[in-house]
Amino acid sequence: MKLWAFLRLWSLMWHLGLPAVLVYLWRRGRKDPLYVRHLSERFGRHPSGLPGAVWVHAVSLGEMRSAVPLVRALLDRGERVVTTHFTPAGRREAERVFATEIAQGRLAAVWVPFETSWAYAGFFKTFRPKLGLVMEIEIWPRMIFAAKDAGVPLFMCNAQYPSDSMARDARFGLRPALMRGFAGAFVKSELQAQRFASVGVQNIAVTGELRFDQPIPAAQLAAAKALRPGLGPRRVIAFASVTEAEEGLFIAAAREILSVRTPPLVILIPRAPERFDAVARMLADKGVLFDRRSTRFSRKFVQQSRSPIDVLLGDSLGEMYFYLAMADRVVVGGGFQPKGSHNIIEPLALQRPVIVGPNIQTIEYPAAEAIAAGVCRQTTAERLVQDVLTWPDPDPETIRTFMAAHAGATRRTLAALEPLLSNSDFRARGTS
């Protein structure tokens, strides 16, 4: 009864709040016009569909990148795929990576419908997906129950249940009730399986972390190798995925690092593009000798300036591997503020040692395992500079061994999906 009442209230809030949501999209669209393009898709209206496709919901860039290996495997299996997104970053990544498949009519990248029953009804009528996969732990009530009403099995995929979320849910038990509405979950570790099972989620399979299988863009590695000499012979420290709340901390740390006798060069990479200019102003106000990626290198990674610098501001999107490949070690942001750390797998994939902050609940797997293996160092704001300067580099072979031990999530997820993908009832319903 409590869940039923919540769903009614949730539906009412969305219907009353739609004008505010549209205003929000319009405002975001002033900076990024893609927010307001294809607006009819958000209402469940599509000119054409891909009946029988596998539906993959990847809300934004990070989720889409983690989904890429699995989507590629599904396409190689002969499946058609529809991906849904809320942000332009996620949609652009799908359109960039799968441009050929989109042109061939094998994949469609569209906006996720608004949280209303009628918007989802239009989406399901057009695409008639055989099943749905929600990347990470996106919990959208209307999505869950609209899928159930449409007879579409919906699974959490690459899922984790962070310890802080469990603590909140112990006080407010609504989210576990929503998670029980999924048809099942493909989770990152045995610990995660135990957590989901403890709140009543059924049909759980431990498949691992898909990010271990992400392709590495060779062009970015080649550009980094060619351009690294232009930064000088100094050791390079990257502060990656820096959140707004951490900018002051990391700029102060960079200034302290730069004060040592043989200072390294620092690459500072804000997580949000709207913070690029603000961080540039902060560096200038502190008197830091810096340059921006956008002015130092052309769009095609051609050196435009050889002036000496102490900090390179990474003011570009989709080039994380370029920055990481130029670094000798990486501090991953997010963990020095309460919301939790960002992905450590990308630097480890390049055999770069990683330092994280105290709040790693968002990446509990594989951070705990990486720390235990000695390829990741957990520190505090007070010890950050000391650890950056003095933590001994782990053997690159140790990092390679760690990465190899945790790869294979795509294969395991596909194996778990195989009975559903081969089910004749799903195939008939998808193409009827």
C-alpha positions in Angstrom: 0.0 0.0 0.0 2.9 2.4 0.8 4.5 1.7 -2.6 1.2 2.2 -4.4 0.6 5.5 -2.6 4.1 6.6 -3.5 3.7 5.8 -7.2 0.5 7.8 -7.3 2.2 10.7 -5.6 5.3 10.3 -7.9 3.0 10.4 -11.0 1.2 13.5 -9.7 4.5 15.3 -9.1 5.8 14.5 -12.5 2.6 15.7 -14.3 2.5 18.9 -12.2 6.2 19.4 -12.6 6.6 18.9 -16.3 6.6 22.6 -17.1 9.5 23.1 -14.6 11.4 20.1 -16.2 10.9 21.7 -19.7 12.2 25.0 -18.4 15.2 23.2 -16.9 15.9 21.6 -20.3 15.4 24.9 -22.1 18.0 26.6 -19.8 20.5 23.8 -20.2 19.8 24.0 -23.9 21.1 27.5 -24.0 24.5 26.1 -23.4 24.1 22.8 -25.1 21.4 22.8 -27.8 21.2 19.0 -27.8 19.2 19.2 -24.6 16.2 20.5 -26.5 16.6 18.6 -29.8 14.4 15.5 -30.4 12.2 16.7 -27.6 9.3 14.5 -28.7 11.4 11.4 -27.7 11.1 12.5 -24.1 7.4 12.2 -24.5 7.7 8.7 -26.0 7.2 9.8 -29.6 9.5 8.3 -32.2 9.4 8.4 -36.0 10.7 4.8 -36.2 11.8 2.0 -33.9 13.7 -1.2 -33.7 11.2 -3.9 -32.6 12.8 -6.7 -30.6 15.9 -4.6 -29.7 17.7 -5.0 -26.4 17.2 -1.8 -24.5 20.2 -0.4 -22.6 19.6 2.7 -20.4 22.8 4.6 -19.8 21.8 7.9 -18.2 25.0 9.8 -19.0 28.6 9.6 -20.2 30.1 7.3 -17.5 27.3 4.8 -17.7 27.5 4.8 -21.5 31.2 4.2 -21.5 30.7 1.2 -19.1 28.0 -0.1 -21.4 30.1 0.0 -24.6 31.7 -3.4 -24.3 28.4 -5.1 -23.6 26.6 -3.2 -26.4 29.3 -4.2 -28.8 29.0 -7.8 -27.8 25.2 -7.7 -28.2 25.6 -6.2 -31.7 28.2 -8.9 -32.6 25.8 -11.5 -31.5 23.3 -10.1 -34.1 21.0 -8.2 -31.7 19.6 -4.8 -32.3 20.0 -2.3 -29.5 18.3 0.9 -28.4 20.1 3.1 -25.9 18.4 5.7 -23.8 20.0 8.7 -22.1 19.1 11.8 -20.1 22.2 13.9 -20.8 23.8 15.0 -24.1 27.1 13.5 -23.0 25.7 10.0 -22.9 23.8 10.3 -26.1 26.8 11.8 -28.0 29.0 9.0 -26.8 26.6 6.4 -28.1 26.3 8.2 -31.4 30.1 8.6 -31.7 31.0 5.0 -30.8 28.2 3.3 -32.7 27.9 5.7 -35.7 28.2 2.8 -38.2 25.6 0.7 -36.5 23.2 3.7 -36.3 23.7 4.3 -40.1 23.0 0.6 -40.7 19.8 0.7 -38.6 21.1 -1.7 -36.0 21.2 0.7 -33.1 19.2 3.8 -32.1 20.3 6.3 -29.4 17.3 8.3 -28.0 16.2 10.2 -25.0 14.8 8.3 -22.0 11.1 9.1 -21.7 9.8 11.3 -18.9 8.7 9.5 -15.8 5.1 9.1 -16.9 3.2 6.0 -17.8 2.0 7.4 -21.2 5.5 8.4 -22.2 6.9 4.9 -21.5 3.8 3.4 -23.3 4.9 5.3 -26.4 8.5 4.1 -26.1 7.5 0.5 -25.6 5.0 0.6 -28.5 7.7 1.8 -30.8 10.6 -0.3 -29.8 8.9 -3.4 -28.2 12.3 -4.4 -26.5 12.8 -8.0 -25.6 14.5 -7.0 -22.4 16.0 -3.9 -20.7 19.3 -3.3 -18.9 19.7 -0.3 -16.6 23.4 0.5 -16.1 24.7 1.0 -12.6 22.0 1.8 -10.0 19.5 4.1 -11.7 16.2 3.7 -9.8 13.3 5.3 -11.7 10.0 4.2 -10.4 7.8 4.7 -13.5 10.5 3.0 -15.7 10.4 -0.1 -13.5 6.7 -0.5 -13.3 6.0 0.6 -16.9 8.4 -2.1 -18.0 6.6 -4.7 -15.9 3.2 -3.6 -17.3 4.6 -3.9 -20.8 6.0 -7.4 -20.1 9.6 -6.2 -20.6 12.0 -7.9 -18.2 14.1 -5.1 -16.7 17.5 -5.8 -15.0 20.0 -3.8 -13.1 23.3 -4.2 -14.9 26.9 -3.6 -13.7 25.1 -2.9 -10.5 26.4 -2.0 -7.1 24.6 -1.1 -3.8 26.9 1.4 -2.0 27.1 1.1 1.8 25.9 4.7 2.3 22.8 4.0 0.2 22.1 0.8 2.3 22.3 2.9 5.5 19.8 5.4 4.1 17.5 2.7 2.9 17.5 1.1 6.4 15.8 4.2 7.6 13.6 4.9 4.6 12.7 1.5 3.0 11.2 2.7 -0.2 14.1 2.1 -2.6 14.4 -1.6 -1.7 10.7 -2.0 -2.6 11.4 -0.4 -6.0 14.5 -2.6 -6.6 12.4 -5.6 -6.0 10.4 -4.5 -9.0 13.3 -5.4 -11.3 13.4 -8.8 -12.9 16.9 -9.3 -11.6 20.4 -7.9 -11.2 23.8 -8.4 -12.8 26.2 -7.2 -10.1 29.9 -6.4 -9.7 30.9 -8.7 -6.8 29.9 -11.3 -4.3 29.5 -8.6 -1.7 27.2 -6.7 -3.9 25.1 -9.8 -4.5 24.7 -10.3 -0.8 23.6 -6.7 -0.4 21.0 -6.9 -3.1 19.8 -10.3 -1.8 19.4 -8.8 1.7 16.7 -6.4 0.5 14.8 -9.1 -1.5 16.1 -8.6 -5.1 15.7 -11.9 -7.0 17.7 -13.5 -9.9 21.1 -12.1 -9.0 24.2 -13.0 -11.1 27.8 -11.9 -10.2 29.2 -10.7 -13.5 31.9 -8.3 -12.5 32.7 -4.7 -13.6 32.2 -3.9 -17.3 34.7 -1.0 -17.1 37.5 -3.6 -17.0 36.6 -4.5 -20.6 36.4 -0.9 -21.9 38.3 -0.3 -25.2 41.3 2.1 -24.9 41.4 4.7 -27.7 44.7 4.2 -29.5 44.7 7.7 -31.0 44.7 9.3 -27.6 47.6 7.1 -26.4 49.6 8.0 -29.6 48.9 11.7 -29.1 50.0 11.6 -25.5 53.2 9.8 -26.5 54.0 12.4 -29.1 53.1 15.4 -27.0 54.5 14.4 -23.6 58.0 15.6 -24.5 56.5 19.1 -25.1 55.7 19.2 -21.3 59.4 18.8 -20.4 61.3 16.1 -18.6 59.5 16.5 -15.3 57.4 13.9 -13.6 53.7 14.4 -14.3 50.9 14.1 -11.7 47.3 14.1 -12.9 44.3 15.2 -10.8 41.5 13.6 -12.7 37.7 14.0 -12.5 38.0 16.9 -10.0 34.6 17.9 -8.6 33.7 21.5 -7.9 33.9 20.9 -4.1 37.5 19.6 -4.5 38.9 22.4 -6.8 40.3 24.5 -3.9 41.8 21.5 -2.3 43.5 20.2 -5.4 44.8 23.7 -6.5 46.3 24.2 -3.0 47.8 20.7 -3.2 49.2 21.5 -6.7 50.8 24.7 -5.4 52.4 22.8 -2.5 53.7 20.1 -4.8 55.1 22.7 -7.2 57.1 24.2 -4.3 59.4 21.2 -3.8 63.0 21.3 -5.1 62.3 19.2 -8.2 58.6 20.0 -8.9 56.5 17.8 -11.1 54.1 19.1 -13.7 50.4 18.9 -12.7 47.5 18.1 -15.0 44.2 19.3 -13.5 41.1 17.8 -15.1 37.7 19.2 -13.9 34.9 16.8 -14.1 32.2 19.3 -15.3 32.9 21.3 -18.5 31.0 24.3 -17.1 33.8 24.6 -14.5 36.7 24.9 -17.0 36.6 28.7 -17.1 36.1 29.0 -13.4 39.1 26.8 -12.6 41.2 28.8 -15.1 40.4 31.9 -13.2 41.2 30.3 -9.9 44.7 29.2 -11.2 45.3 32.7 -12.5 44.2 34.3 -9.2 46.7 32.1 -7.4 49.5 33.1 -9.7 50.0 29.6 -11.1 51.9 29.3 -14.4 49.4 27.3 -16.5 48.1 26.7 -19.9 44.8 25.1 -21.2 44.6 22.0 -23.4 42.4 24.0 -25.8 45.2 26.6 -26.3 48.3 24.4 -26.0 47.2 21.7 -28.4 45.0 21.9 -31.4 41.8 19.7 -31.8 44.0 17.2 -33.7 46.6 17.1 -30.9 49.1 19.4 -32.6 51.4 21.4 -30.4 50.5 25.1 -30.5 52.7 26.4 -27.7 55.9 25.4 -26.0 55.9 28.0 -23.3 56.9 26.6 -19.9 54.1 25.8 -17.5 53.5 24.2 -14.1 49.9 23.2 -14.6 48.0 21.9 -17.7 44.3 22.5 -17.4 42.4 19.7 -19.1 39.5 21.7 -20.6 38.1 19.1 -23.0 35.7 16.2 -23.0 36.2 12.6 -24.0 40.0 12.8 -23.8 40.6 11.2 -20.3 43.0 8.6 -21.7 45.0 11.3 -23.4 45.6 13.0 -20.0 46.2 9.8 -18.1 48.7 8.5 -20.7 50.8 11.6 -20.1 50.8 11.1 -16.3 53.1 9.1 -14.1 50.5 8.8 -11.4 46.9 9.8 -11.0 44.8 11.2 -8.1 41.2 10.4 -8.9 38.7 13.0 -7.7 35.3 12.6 -6.0 36.6 10.8 -2.9 37.6 14.0 -1.1 34.0 15.0 -0.7 31.0 13.0 0.7 29.4 11.9 -2.6 32.3 9.5 -3.3 35.1 8.7 -5.7 35.0 8.4 -9.4 36.4 5.6 -11.6 39.9 4.2 -11.0 39.9 1.6 -13.7 40.9 4.0 -16.6 44.3 4.9 -15.1 44.9 1.3 -13.9 44.3 0.1 -17.5 47.3 2.3 -18.5 49.4 0.9 -15.6 49.3 4.2 -13.7 49.2 4.0 -9.9 46.1 5.6 -8.4 45.5 7.7 -5.3 41.9 8.1 -3.9 40.3 10.0 -1.1 38.6 8.6 2.0 35.1 8.3 0.5 35.2 5.3 -1.9 31.7 3.9 -1.3 30.8 4.6 -4.9 33.6 2.5 -6.2 33.8 0.0 -3.3 34.5 -2.6 -5.9 37.2 -2.5 -7.2 38.7 0.1 -4.9 39.0 -2.2 -1.9 40.6 -4.9 -4.0 43.0 -2.4 -5.7 44.1 -1.0 -2.3 44.7 -4.6 -1.0 46.7 -5.4 -4.2 48.9 -2.3 -3.6 48.0 -0.6 -6.9 45.8 2.1 -5.3 46.5 4.3 -2.3 43.8 5.7 -0.1 44.6 8.9 1.6 43.1 12.0 3.3 43.2 15.7 2.4 45.8 16.2 5.1 48.1 13.5 3.7 47.4 14.1 0.0 50.6 16.0 -0.9 52.8 13.7 1.1 51.4 10.6 -0.5 51.6 12.1 -4.0 55.3 12.8 -3.5 56.5 9.8 -1.5 54.2 6.7 -2.2 56.5 4.3 -4.0 55.3 3.3 -7.5 53.9 -0.2 -7.7 55.4 -2.5 -10.3 53.5 -2.1 -13.6 53.3 -5.9 -13.8 51.4 -5.9 -10.6 48.9 -3.5 -12.1 48.6 -5.6 -15.2 48.0 -8.8 -13.1 45.3 -7.0 -11.1 43.5 -5.8 -14.3 43.7 -9.3 -15.9 42.2 -10.9 -12.8 39.1 -8.7 -12.9 38.4 -8.7 -16.7 35.7 -10.7 -18.4 32.5 -9.0 -17.2 31.2 -8.6 -20.7 31.5 -12.4 -21.4 29.9 -13.2 -18.0 27.0 -10.8 -18.5 26.4 -12.1 -22.0 26.3 -15.6 -20.7 23.8 -14.6 -18.0 21.6 -13.0 -20.7 21.8 -15.9 -23.2 18.7 -17.7 -21.9 16.7 -14.5 -22.2 18.1 -13.5 -25.6 17.4 -17.0 -27.0 13.9 -17.3 -25.5 11.4 -17.7 -28.4 8.7 -16.0 -26.5 10.8 -12.8 -26.3 11.7 -13.0 -30.0 8.0 -13.4 -31.0 6.8 -10.6 -28.8 9.6 -8.3 -30.0 8.8 -8.7 -33.7 5.1 -9.2 -33.6 
